[in-house]
Amino acid sequence: MKSLCGSQIKLLVLDVLKPRTPSLPAFASFLGELEGVTKVDVSLVEMNVRTESLKVVLQGIGINFNALKEHMARQGAVIHSVDRIIVE
């Protein structure tokens, strides 16, 4: 069996909470700026007066999870859960 030592994140499905601004298109484009990300899919799950709950699907090669958390924090967003991950 092949070892996953040195493996890279290829896909992440995340439950994310962010403020109402920026808009979803702007937030998706912002996530696409992160090194290693090649595809971004953002769906609105729930919205209230101040925040939006999102399902965020990121695909790429070698996505750095810690860098992703820091990148999202610049927009006031936080990861509530990792619902799916693929590493190779």
KARAQUI-V182983 format. One record per residue. N is the residue number from 1. PHI is phi in radians with two decimals (none if undefined). Layout:
N|PHI + N|PHI
This chain:
1|none + 2|-1.25 + 3|-1.40 + 4|-1.63 + 5|-1.05 + 6|1.38 + 7|-1.25 + 8|-2.16 + 9|-1.30 + 10|-1.88 + 11|-2.59 + 12|-2.32 + 13|-2.05 + 14|-2.18 + 15|-1.73 + 16|-2.17 + 17|-1.98 + 18|-2.42 + 19|-1.12 + 20|-1.07 + 21|-1.98 + 22|-1.34 + 23|-1.15 + 24|-1.04 + 25|-1.05 + 26|-1.17 + 27|-1.16 + 28|-1.09 + 29|-1.10 + 30|-1.04 + 31|-1.11 + 32|-1.16 + 33|-1.32 + 34|-1.20 + 35|-1.00 + 36|1.64 + 37|-1.49 + 38|-2.00 + 39|-2.60 + 40|-2.25 + 41|-2.29 + 42|-2.09 + 43|-2.12 + 44|-1.39 + 45|-1.74 + 46|-2.71 + 47|-2.41 + 48|-2.26 + 49|-1.06 + 50|-1.91 + 51|-2.32 + 52|-2.27 + 53|-1.69 + 54|-2.21 + 55|-1.81 + 56|-2.02 + 57|-1.99 + 58|-2.06 + 59|-2.12 + 60|2.98 + 61|-2.25 + 62|1.23 + 63|-1.16 + 64|-1.58 + 65|-1.09 + 66|-1.14 + 67|-1.13 + 68|-1.09 + 69|-1.04 + 70|-1.15 + 71|-1.07 + 72|-1.11 + 73|-1.06 + 74|-1.09 + 75|-1.81 + 76|1.39 + 77|-1.67 + 78|-2.32 + 79|-1.50 + 80|-1.49 + 81|-2.77 + 82|-1.76 + 83|-1.60 + 84|-2.80 + 85|-2.59 + 86|-2.16 + 87|-2.14 + 88|-2.36
